[in-house]
């Protein structure tokens, strides 16, 4: 588990000032990967007390630009943030409850997938999102579809 000192080192390593909001955001996202902005804001306020929406948006942007956070936005959802960066992993999203989980690279090194034609681009990353039902929703659906017994 990362500590405030670890987050401070990360910030300094990215040439960012160590501030309480930045440490609180990193801590919140580290503890709850794939969190949306409102969830992060609530957790930061639990830690720091009052902090504005704008301050959290600014910190999220700065941390994402510095490569300390990754922003993902599966189709039809709000933006989410995670601290797992730089490894070109993918995600799976539950169609029922919306939970998101990490999936390691599908094949080989980044970009993990080789298209038939890259149209002259030098590819360095592939973003894959798998969709399905999480174990909890699968179990709930199986339970709901079973006929009730007398």
N, C-alpha and C positions, 0 to 999 in steps of 0.2 A: 504494500500500500504506500502510496506517495504521501509525503508530508508537506507542510508549508515551506520547509527549507528546500525540498526537492523542487517544488514549483518555483521558488525564488531562483534556483540555479537554472531551471529551464528558461525563465524569463530573461535572466542576464545572458544566457547563451544565445538567445535570439535578439540581443541588443535592445531589450525592452526594460523600462523601469519596473521595479518590483513595487506594486501598489496593492493595497488591500482588495480592491475590486477584481484585479487580475488574478490574484491568488484565490479569491473566493470562487470566481468563475471556473478556473482550472480545477479546483477541488470538486465543485459541483458536477462538472462534466465527467471528471475522472470517476467519481463515485456512481454516476448514473449515465452511462453511455447512451447515446441516441436521444438525449433530452431535447425538447423544444425550448424555444426562448422563454416562454412563460414559466415553464418548470424551473429553468435555470434561474430566472429572476426571483422566484419564490425561495429557492434554496439560498441564493446570495443574500436576500433580505433576512432569512433566518439566521445567517451568519453575521451580517454586518448591521442589521437594522435597516435604516432608510437608504435606499439607492434608487436612482431613477431608471426607468425603462431605457432612456437614451444612453445612460452610462453603461448598462449591460450590453446594449447593441454595439456601442463603440468598442467595448472590450472584446466582444465576440469577433467583430470585424478585424481588430488588431491581432488577436491571437490566431485567427484563420489566415490572415495575410502573412504572418510570421511562420506559419507552418506548424504551430503548436496544437491547433485544432483542425479537424476536418469537418466541413459542412456537407451534409447530404440532404437530398430532398426527393425521396421516392415520389413518383407520379401520384398526384391527388392528396399529398400530405404537406404539412408545414415543414420548414427547414429544421433539421436536427443536427446536433453537434456531438463529436466524439474526440477523445484524445489519442486514439489509435491512428497514427499518421505514418505515411511514408512506406507502407508495405503493400499497397495496392490490393487490399482485401476487398471482398464484396459483401453484400447484405441479402438477407432473406426477410420478407415482410409478411406478416399474417394478414390475410384478406379480411378476417373477421374482427379481431381486436386491435390490429395495427402494431403489435409488438414487432421490434426489429432486432435481429441478431446478426453477428458477424459470421462470415463464411470465408475461410482462407482461399487464396488464389486458386482458380479452377485448374490451370495447367501451367506449370513452369514458372519462369521469372516474369516480372512485369514486362509488357502489359497483360500477360496471362493468356491472351487470345490473339490469334493471328487471322486477320480478315483476308478474304480472297483477294481484295484489292484495296490498298491503303490510299489510293488516289494521290500518291506522291508525298503524303504526310510521313514524318518520322514519328512513329507511335511510341509513347512512353507510359501510357496508362489505359486501362479498360475499366469501365464502371458497369458492373453487372448487378442487377437486382432480381433476385428470385422471389416469386410470389407463391403462397400456399397457405396452409393452416398450421398454426403452432400446435404443439402437443396438447395444451389445455383445451383449445377450441376443437381439436379433432376428437378428444375424449368427450367433450360436452355434446358435440354433434352426434356422436355414436350413441350416447346415452339418450338423447332426445329422440333418435330415430327408432329405438327399440320399443316394441309394443309393450304396454303396461300389462302386468300379469295380475290375474284376479286373486 
